[in-house]
Amino acid sequence: MSKKEKTIYEIGYNLLPTISEEEVAKEVGKIKEKIVSLGGEVISDEYPKQIKLAYEMSKEIDNKNVWFTSAYFGWVKFEIDTAVVSDIKKMADTNLNFLRFILIKTVRENTLYTPKVSKPTRRVYSEDVAPTESTAESLPINEAEVDKKIEELIEEDADL
């Protein structure tokens, strides 16, 4: 297989919160072993951390829907031949310790780099700004000069 036939993928997964820390390590090992056994290469990964889910998720366990509010979340980015990526999906589908997973095509980039997000700027409205000395003092307006300038602009516009 040449590099041209391979594509970059990422699998993000939620493992059941009821499994032990040792089982979490075994599941991560199974994922990576499957990728390597299929001729893939692990690019980067993040070891699963227990997180609170944004909403309850259910999984059928012993013919009953069991609801979870937390899970172990982790991901693995890898390069593999597109012809065998379906085997990774099958492995995740049949694994009873997976609550949910997503398998996507992606790009090779440094996934550990996170750019700093700048703080949003606050809009300042005129009523929010107190007049300062420089804005409070204004130069006197010479009405004759203003009228003369307006007449010049009108004449230029008429000539066009």
MIKOLMI-486343 format. One record per atom (N, C-alpha, C): chain; atom name; residue number from 1; y, z, x. Coordinates in steps of 0.05 Angstrom, whole numbers. Example, Ala and Ser with C-alpha at 12.3 -4.5 7.8 and 13.67 -1.06 7.14 Angstrom:
2
- chain | name | resi | north | up | east
- A | N | 1 | -114 | 156 | 264
- A | CA | 1 | -90 | 156 | 246
- A | C | 1 | -66 | 156 | 264
- A | N | 2 | -45 | 142 | 257
- A | CA | 2 | -21 | 143 | 273
- A | C | 2 | 1 | 157 | 258
***
This chain:
160
- chain | name | resi | north | up | east
- A | N | 1 | -24 | 0 | 17
- A | CA | 1 | 0 | 0 | 0
- A | C | 1 | 25 | 0 | 18
- A | N | 2 | 43 | -17 | 12
- A | CA | 2 | 68 | -18 | 27
- A | C | 2 | 89 | -1 | 13
- A | N | 3 | 110 | 5 | 28
- A | CA | 3 | 132 | 21 | 17
- A | C | 3 | 145 | 8 | -8
- A | N | 4 | 144 | -19 | -8
- A | CA | 4 | 157 | -34 | -30
- A | C | 4 | 144 | -29 | -57
- A | N | 5 | 118 | -24 | -56
- A | CA | 5 | 103 | -19 | -81
- A | C | 5 | 107 | 9 | -92
- A | N | 6 | 118 | 26 | -76
- A | CA | 6 | 121 | 54 | -84
- A | C | 6 | 148 | 59 | -97
- A | N | 7 | 148 | 78 | -115
- A | CA | 7 | 172 | 85 | -130
- A | C | 7 | 176 | 116 | -127
- A | N | 8 | 201 | 124 | -129
- A | CA | 8 | 207 | 153 | -128
- A | C | 8 | 206 | 164 | -157
- A | N | 9 | 192 | 186 | -160
- A | CA | 9 | 189 | 200 | -186
- A | C | 9 | 196 | 229 | -182
- A | N | 10 | 202 | 242 | -204
- A | CA | 10 | 205 | 271 | -204
- A | C | 10 | 192 | 282 | -229
- A | N | 11 | 177 | 303 | -225
- A | CA | 11 | 165 | 317 | -248
- A | C | 11 | 178 | 344 | -249
- A | N | 12 | 189 | 350 | -272
- A | CA | 12 | 201 | 376 | -278
- A | C | 12 | 182 | 389 | -298
- A | N | 13 | 177 | 415 | -294
- A | CA | 13 | 157 | 427 | -311
- A | C | 13 | 164 | 456 | -318
- A | N | 14 | 154 | 465 | -341
- A | CA | 14 | 156 | 493 | -349
- A | C | 14 | 127 | 503 | -351
- A | N | 15 | 121 | 524 | -336
- A | CA | 15 | 95 | 536 | -337
- A | C | 15 | 97 | 560 | -356
- A | N | 16 | 74 | 567 | -368
- A | CA | 16 | 74 | 589 | -387
- A | C | 16 | 82 | 615 | -373
- A | N | 17 | 98 | 632 | -386
- A | CA | 17 | 106 | 657 | -373
- A | C | 17 | 84 | 678 | -372
- A | N | 18 | 62 | 673 | -385
- A | CA | 18 | 40 | 692 | -386
- A | C | 18 | 21 | 690 | -362
- A | N | 19 | 25 | 670 | -345
- A | CA | 19 | 8 | 668 | -321
- A | C | 19 | 18 | 685 | -299
- A | N | 20 | 1 | 693 | -281
- A | CA | 20 | 9 | 710 | -259
- A | C | 20 | 22 | 695 | -237
- A | N | 21 | 35 | 709 | -218
- A | CA | 21 | 48 | 696 | -195
- A | C | 21 | 29 | 680 | -178
- A | N | 22 | 4 | 690 | -176
- A | CA | 22 | -16 | 676 | -160
- A | C | 22 | -23 | 649 | -174
- A | N | 23 | -25 | 650 | -200
- A | CA | 23 | -31 | 626 | -215
- A | C | 23 | -9 | 605 | -213
- A | N | 24 | 16 | 615 | -212
- A | CA | 24 | 39 | 597 | -209
- A | C | 24 | 36 | 582 | -183
- A | N | 25 | 30 | 596 | -161
- A | CA | 25 | 26 | 584 | -135
- A | C | 25 | 3 | 563 | -136
- A | N | 26 | -18 | 570 | -150
- A | CA | 26 | -41 | 551 | -152
- A | C | 26 | -33 | 526 | -167
- A | N | 27 | -17 | 529 | -188
- A | CA | 27 | -9 | 506 | -204
- A | C | 27 | 9 | 487 | -187
- A | N | 28 | 27 | 499 | -172
- A | CA | 28 | 44 | 483 | -154
- A | C | 28 | 27 | 468 | -134
- A | N | 29 | 7 | 482 | -123
- A | CA | 29 | -11 | 470 | -104
- A | C | 29 | -27 | 447 | -116
- A | N | 30 | -35 | 450 | -142
- A | CA | 30 | -50 | 429 | -155
- A | C | 30 | -33 | 404 | -159
- A | N | 31 | -8 | 408 | -166
- A | CA | 31 | 10 | 385 | -170
- A | C | 31 | 13 | 369 | -143
- A | N | 32 | 19 | 384 | -122
- A | CA | 32 | 23 | 371 | -96
- A | C | 32 | -2 | 358 | -86
- A | N | 33 | -25 | 371 | -89
- A | CA | 33 | -51 | 360 | -81
- A | C | 33 | -57 | 334 | -96
- A | N | 34 | -51 | 333 | -122
- A | CA | 34 | -57 | 310 | -138
- A | C | 34 | -40 | 286 | -128
- A | N | 35 | -14 | 292 | -122
- A | CA | 35 | 4 | 271 | -112
- A | C | 35 | -7 | 260 | -85
- A | N | 36 | -14 | 277 | -67
- A | CA | 36 | -23 | 269 | -41
- A | C | 36 | -50 | 254 | -43
- A | N | 37 | -68 | 264 | -61
- A | CA | 37 | -94 | 252 | -63
- A | C | 37 | -93 | 223 | -75
- A | N | 38 | -71 | 218 | -89
- A | CA | 38 | -67 | 191 | -100
- A | C | 38 | -51 | 173 | -82
- A | N | 39 | -46 | 182 | -57
- A | CA | 39 | -32 | 166 | -37
- A | C | 39 | -2 | 170 | -38
- A | N | 40 | 7 | 190 | -52
- A | CA | 40 | 36 | 195 | -54
- A | C | 40 | 46 | 213 | -31
- A | N | 41 | 72 | 216 | -31
- A | CA | 41 | 85 | 233 | -10
- A | C | 41 | 105 | 251 | -24
- A | N | 42 | 103 | 277 | -20
- A | CA | 42 | 122 | 296 | -32
- A | C | 42 | 148 | 294 | -16
- A | N | 43 | 170 | 289 | -29
- A | CA | 43 | 196 | 287 | -16
- A | C | 43 | 209 | 315 | -15
- A | N | 44 | 211 | 328 | -38
- A | CA | 44 | 223 | 354 | -40
- A | C | 44 | 213 | 368 | -65
- A | N | 45 | 217 | 394 | -66
- A | CA | 45 | 209 | 408 | -90
- A | C | 45 | 224 | 435 | -91
- A | N | 46 | 222 | 447 | -115
- A | CA | 46 | 233 | 474 | -118
- A | C | 46 | 211 | 491 | -131
- A | N | 47 | 205 | 513 | -117
- A | CA | 47 | 184 | 531 | -127
- A | C | 47 | 193 | 542 | -154
- A | N | 48 | 175 | 544 | -173
- A | CA | 48 | 182 | 554 | -200
- A | C | 48 | 194 | 582 | -200
- A | N | 49 | 215 | 584 | -217
- A | CA | 49 | 228 | 610 | -221
- A | C | 49 | 227 | 616 | -251
- A | N | 50 | 224 | 642 | -257
- A | CA | 50 | 223 | 649 | -286
- A | C | 50 | 252 | 647 | -297
- A | N | 51 | 254 | 632 | -319
- A | CA | 51 | 280 | 628 | -332
- A | C | 51 | 278 | 635 | -361
- A | N | 52 | 301 | 640 | -373
- A | CA | 52 | 303 | 643 | -402
- A | C | 52 | 307 | 616 | -414
- A | N | 53 | 292 | 608 | -434
- A | CA | 53 | 294 | 582 | -445
- A | C | 53 | 318 | 581 | -464
- A | N | 54 | 330 | 557 | -467
- A | CA | 54 | 353 | 554 | -484
- A | C | 54 | 345 | 556 | -514
- A | N | 55 | 320 | 551 | -520
- A | CA | 55 | 310 | 554 | -547
- A | C | 55 | 280 | 560 | -545
- A | N | 56 | 269 | 570 | -566
- A | CA | 56 | 240 | 577 | -566
- A | C | 56 | 224 | 551 | -566
- A | N | 57 | 202 | 552 | -550
- A | CA | 57 | 184 | 529 | -549
- A | C | 57 | 156 | 539 | -557
- A | N | 58 | 141 | 522 | -570
- A | CA | 58 | 115 | 530 | -579
- A | C | 58 | 94 | 514 | -564
- A | N | 59 | 70 | 526 | -562
- A | CA | 59 | 47 | 513 | -550
- A | C | 59 | 23 | 522 | -566
- A | N | 60 | 5 | 503 | -572
- A | CA | 60 | -19 | 511 | -587
- A | C | 60 | -39 | 522 | -568
- A | N | 61 | -46 | 547 | -572
- A | CA | 61 | -66 | 561 | -555
- A | C | 61 | -86 | 573 | -574
- A | N | 62 | -112 | 566 | -571
- A | CA | 62 | -133 | 575 | -588
- A | C | 62 | -128 | 570 | -617
- A | N | 63 | -119 | 545 | -623
- A | CA | 63 | -113 | 536 | -650
- A | C | 63 | -90 | 552 | -664
- A | N | 64 | -73 | 565 | -649
- A | CA | 64 | -50 | 579 | -660
- A | C | 64 | -25 | 570 | -644
- A | N | 65 | -3 | 568 | -659
- A | CA | 65 | 22 | 562 | -645
- A | C | 65 | 33 | 588 | -634
- A | N | 66 | 37 | 589 | -608
- A | CA | 66 | 48 | 612 | -595
- A | C | 66 | 76 | 604 | -585
- A | N | 67 | 96 | 621 | -591
- A | CA | 67 | 124 | 615 | -584
- A | C | 67 | 132 | 630 | -559
- A | N | 68 | 148 | 616 | -542
- A | CA | 68 | 157 | 627 | -517
- A | C | 68 | 187 | 625 | -514
- A | N | 69 | 199 | 646 | -503
- A | CA | 69 | 228 | 646 | -498
- A | C | 69 | 235 | 645 | -468
- A | N | 70 | 214 | 645 | -452
- A | CA | 70 | 218 | 643 | -423
- A | C | 70 | 195 | 626 | -411
- A | N | 71 | 199 | 617 | -387
- A | CA | 71 | 179 | 601 | -373
- A | C | 71 | 186 | 600 | -343
- A | N | 72 | 166 | 591 | -328
- A | CA | 72 | 171 | 586 | -299
- A | C | 72 | 179 | 557 | -297
- A | N | 73 | 203 | 552 | -287
- A | CA | 73 | 213 | 524 | -284
- A | C | 73 | 213 | 516 | -255
- A | N | 74 | 201 | 492 | -249
- A | CA | 74 | 201 | 481 | -222
- A | C | 74 | 200 | 451 | -224
- A | N | 75 | 203 | 438 | -201
- A | CA | 75 | 202 | 409 | -200
- A | C | 75 | 192 | 400 | -173
- A | N | 76 | 182 | 375 | -173
- A | CA | 76 | 172 | 362 | -148
- A | C | 76 | 182 | 333 | -149
- A | N | 77 | 194 | 324 | -128
- A | CA | 77 | 203 | 296 | -125
- A | C | 77 | 183 | 284 | -105
- A | N | 78 | 173 | 260 | -112
- A | CA | 78 | 153 | 248 | -96
- A | C | 78 | 155 | 217 | -97
- A | N | 79 | 142 | 204 | -78
- A | CA | 79 | 141 | 175 | -77
- A | C | 79 | 111 | 168 | -80
- A | N | 80 | 106 | 149 | -98
- A | CA | 80 | 78 | 142 | -104
- A | C | 80 | 77 | 113 | -115
- A | N | 81 | 54 | 101 | -113
- A | CA | 81 | 50 | 74 | -124
- A | C | 81 | 52 | 76 | -155
- A | N | 82 | 66 | 58 | -167
- A | CA | 82 | 70 | 58 | -196
- A | C | 82 | 44 | 55 | -211
- A | N | 83 | 23 | 43 | -199
- A | CA | 83 | -2 | 39 | -213
- A | C | 83 | -17 | 65 | -217
- A | N | 84 | -12 | 86 | -202
- A | CA | 84 | -27 | 111 | -204
- A | C | 84 | -11 | 134 | -216
- A | N | 85 | 14 | 129 | -222
- A | CA | 85 | 31 | 151 | -232
- A | C | 85 | 21 | 162 | -259
- A | N | 86 | 7 | 145 | -274
- A | CA | 86 | -5 | 154 | -300
- A | C | 86 | -25 | 176 | -296
- A | N | 87 | -38 | 177 | -273
- A | CA | 87 | -57 | 198 | -267
- A | C | 87 | -43 | 225 | -265
- A | N | 88 | -19 | 225 | -255
- A | CA | 88 | -3 | 250 | -253
- A | C | 88 | 4 | 260 | -281
- A | N | 89 | 12 | 241 | -298
- A | CA | 89 | 18 | 247 | -326
- A | C | 89 | -6 | 259 | -340
- A | N | 90 | -30 | 247 | -336
- A | CA | 90 | -54 | 257 | -348
- A | C | 90 | -60 | 285 | -339
- A | N | 91 | -56 | 290 | -313
- A | CA | 91 | -61 | 317 | -302
- A | C | 91 | -43 | 338 | -316
- A | N | 92 | -18 | 331 | -320
- A | CA | 92 | 1 | 349 | -332
- A | C | 92 | -5 | 352 | -362
- A | N | 93 | -13 | 331 | -375
- A | CA | 93 | -20 | 332 | -404
- A | C | 93 | -44 | 351 | -409
- A | N | 94 | -63 | 350 | -391
- A | CA | 94 | -88 | 366 | -396
- A | C | 94 | -87 | 394 | -385
- A | N | 95 | -66 | 401 | -369
- A | CA | 95 | -64 | 427 | -357
- A | C | 95 | -55 | 447 | -378
- A | N | 96 | -71 | 467 | -384
- A | CA | 96 | -65 | 487 | -405
- A | C | 96 | -42 | 506 | -397
- A | N | 97 | -35 | 507 | -372
- A | CA | 97 | -14 | 525 | -363
- A | C | 97 | 14 | 513 | -365
- A | N | 98 | 15 | 487 | -371
- A | CA | 98 | 41 | 473 | -375
- A | C | 98 | 51 | 478 | -403
- A | N | 99 | 76 | 488 | -405
- A | CA | 99 | 88 | 490 | -432
- A | C | 99 | 101 | 463 | -439
- A | N | 100 | 116 | 452 | -420
- A | CA | 100 | 128 | 425 | -423
- A | C | 100 | 131 | 413 | -396
- A | N | 101 | 134 | 387 | -395
- A | CA | 101 | 140 | 373 | -369
- A | C | 101 | 154 | 347 | -376
- A | N | 102 | 168 | 337 | -356
- A | CA | 102 | 181 | 311 | -358
- A | C | 102 | 176 | 296 | -331
- A | N | 103 | 168 | 271 | -333
- A | CA | 103 | 163 | 255 | -310
- A | C | 103 | 182 | 231 | -311
- A | N | 104 | 199 | 229 | -291
- A | CA | 104 | 220 | 208 | -291
- A | C | 104 | 220 | 192 | -265
- A | N | 105 | 230 | 167 | -266
- A | CA | 105 | 236 | 152 | -242
- A | C | 105 | 263 | 162 | -233
- A | N | 106 | 267 | 163 | -207
- A | CA | 106 | 292 | 172 | -196
- A | C | 106 | 298 | 158 | -170
- A | N | 107 | 316 | 168 | -154
- A | CA | 107 | 323 | 156 | -129
- A | C | 107 | 319 | 176 | -106
- A | N | 108 | 316 | 165 | -82
- A | CA | 108 | 313 | 183 | -59
- A | C | 108 | 341 | 192 | -51
- A | N | 109 | 346 | 217 | -54
- A | CA | 109 | 371 | 229 | -47
- A | C | 109 | 366 | 258 | -39
- A | N | 110 | 385 | 270 | -27
- A | CA | 110 | 382 | 298 | -19
- A | C | 110 | 385 | 315 | -44
- A | N | 111 | 364 | 324 | -56
- A | CA | 111 | 365 | 340 | -80
- A | C | 111 | 374 | 368 | -76
- A | N | 112 | 374 | 377 | -51
- A | CA | 112 | 383 | 404 | -46
- A | C | 112 | 413 | 406 | -43
- A | N | 113 | 427 | 383 | -41
- A | CA | 113 | 456 | 383 | -39
- A | C | 113 | 468 | 386 | -67
- A | N | 114 | 485 | 405 | -70
- A | CA | 114 | 499 | 408 | -96
- A | C | 114 | 529 | 408 | -90
- A | N | 115 | 544 | 388 | -99
- A | CA | 115 | 572 | 387 | -94
- A | C | 115 | 587 | 409 | -109
- A | N | 116 | 608 | 419 | -96
- A | CA | 116 | 624 | 440 | -109
- A | C | 116 | 639 | 428 | -132
- A | N | 117 | 639 | 442 | -154
- A | CA | 117 | 654 | 432 | -177
- A | C | 117 | 681 | 446 | -177
- A | N | 118 | 701 | 429 | -179
- A | CA | 118 | 728 | 440 | -178
- A | C | 118 | 734 | 453 | -206
- A | N | 119 | 751 | 473 | -205
- A | CA | 119 | 759 | 485 | -230
- A | C | 119 | 777 | 466 | -246
- A | N | 120 | 772 | 466 | -272
- A | CA | 120 | 789 | 448 | -288
- A | C | 120 | 818 | 458 | -287
- A | N | 121 | 837 | 439 | -287
- A | CA | 121 | 865 | 446 | -286
- A | C | 121 | 874 | 452 | -314
- A | N | 122 | 892 | 471 | -316
- A | CA | 122 | 903 | 479 | -342
- A | C | 122 | 927 | 462 | -348
- A | N | 123 | 928 | 451 | -372
- A | CA | 123 | 951 | 435 | -380
- A | C | 123 | 975 | 454 | -385
- A | N | 124 | 997 | 445 | -376
- A | CA | 124 | 1022 | 461 | -380
- A | C | 124 | 1040 | 445 | -399
- A | N | 125 | 1046 | 458 | -420
- A | CA | 125 | 1064 | 445 | -440
- A | C | 125 | 1092 | 456 | -436
- A | N | 126 | 1111 | 440 | -445
- A | CA | 126 | 1139 | 447 | -440
- A | C | 126 | 1147 | 474 | -451
- A | N | 127 | 1135 | 483 | -473
- A | CA | 127 | 1142 | 509 | -483
- A | C | 127 | 1130 | 532 | -466
- A | N | 128 | 1110 | 525 | -448
- A | CA | 128 | 1098 | 544 | -431
- A | C | 128 | 1115 | 549 | -406
- A | N | 129 | 1133 | 530 | -400
- A | CA | 129 | 1149 | 531 | -375
- A | C | 129 | 1176 | 545 | -381
- A | N | 130 | 1181 | 566 | -366
- A | CA | 130 | 1207 | 579 | -369
- A | C | 130 | 1227 | 564 | -352
- A | N | 131 | 1251 | 560 | -362
- A | CA | 131 | 1271 | 545 | -345
- A | C | 131 | 1278 | 561 | -320
- A | N | 132 | 1279 | 546 | -298
- A | CA | 132 | 1287 | 558 | -273
- A | C | 132 | 1316 | 551 | -268
- A | N | 133 | 1326 | 562 | -247
- A | CA | 133 | 1354 | 557 | -241
- A | C | 133 | 1359 | 528 | -236
- A | N | 134 | 1340 | 514 | -223
- A | CA | 134 | 1345 | 486 | -217
- A | C | 134 | 1344 | 469 | -242
- A | N | 135 | 1328 | 476 | -262
- A | CA | 135 | 1327 | 461 | -287
- A | C | 135 | 1349 | 470 | -306
- A | N | 136 | 1358 | 494 | -303
- A | CA | 136 | 1379 | 504 | -321
- A | C | 136 | 1406 | 491 | -314
- A | N | 137 | 1410 | 487 | -288
- A | CA | 137 | 1435 | 474 | -280
- A | C | 137 | 1432 | 444 | -282
- A | N | 138 | 1449 | 431 | -296
- A | CA | 138 | 1448 | 401 | -298
- A | C | 138 | 1475 | 390 | -289
- A | N | 139 | 1474 | 367 | -279
- A | CA | 139 | 1499 | 354 | -271
- A | C | 139 | 1514 | 344 | -295
- A | N | 140 | 1540 | 344 | -293
- A | CA | 140 | 1556 | 334 | -316
- A | C | 140 | 1551 | 304 | -320
- A | N | 141 | 1550 | 295 | -345
- A | CA | 141 | 1545 | 267 | -351
- A | C | 141 | 1571 | 253 | -355
- A | N | 142 | 1574 | 231 | -341
- A | CA | 142 | 1598 | 214 | -344
- A | C | 142 | 1591 | 193 | -364
- A | N | 143 | 1602 | 196 | -389
- A | CA | 143 | 1595 | 178 | -411
- A | C | 143 | 1604 | 150 | -405
- A | N | 144 | 1626 | 146 | -391
- A | CA | 144 | 1636 | 119 | -385
- A | C | 144 | 1616 | 104 | -367
- A | N | 145 | 1605 | 118 | -347
- A | CA | 145 | 1585 | 105 | -329
- A | C | 145 | 1560 | 98 | -344
- A | N | 146 | 1551 | 115 | -362
- A | CA | 146 | 1527 | 110 | -378
- A | C | 146 | 1532 | 86 | -396
- A | N | 147 | 1554 | 85 | -410
- A | CA | 147 | 1560 | 62 | -427
- A | C | 147 | 1561 | 36 | -411
- A | N | 148 | 1573 | 37 | -387
- A | CA | 148 | 1575 | 14 | -370
- A | C | 148 | 1547 | 4 | -362
- A | N | 149 | 1529 | 22 | -355
- A | CA | 149 | 1502 | 15 | -347
- A | C | 149 | 1487 | 3 | -370
- A | N | 150 | 1490 | 14 | -394
- A | CA | 150 | 1477 | 4 | -418
- A | C | 150 | 1486 | -25 | -423
- A | N | 151 | 1512 | -30 | -421
- A | CA | 151 | 1523 | -57 | -426
- A | C | 151 | 1511 | -77 | -406
- A | N | 152 | 1508 | -68 | -380
- A | CA | 152 | 1497 | -85 | -359
- A | C | 152 | 1468 | -93 | -366
- A | N | 153 | 1453 | -74 | -375
- A | CA | 153 | 1425 | -78 | -382
- A | C | 153 | 1423 | -97 | -406
- A | N | 154 | 1440 | -94 | -426
- A | CA | 154 | 1440 | -111 | -449
- A | C | 154 | 1446 | -140 | -441
- A | N | 155 | 1466 | -143 | -423
- A | CA | 155 | 1474 | -170 | -414
- A | C | 155 | 1452 | -183 | -399
- A | N | 156 | 1437 | -168 | -381
- A | CA | 156 | 1415 | -179 | -366
- A | C | 156 | 1393 | -188 | -385
- A | N | 157 | 1388 | -172 | -406
- A | CA | 157 | 1367 | -178 | -425
- A | C | 157 | 1374 | -203 | -441
- A | N | 158 | 1400 | -207 | -447
- A | CA | 158 | 1409 | -230 | -462
- A | C | 158 | 1406 | -256 | -446
- A | N | 159 | 1410 | -253 | -419
- A | CA | 159 | 1409 | -276 | -401
- A | C | 159 | 1380 | -286 | -398
- A | N | 160 | 1361 | -269 | -402
- A | CA | 160 | 1333 | -277 | -399
- A | C | 160 | 1325 | -293 | -423
***
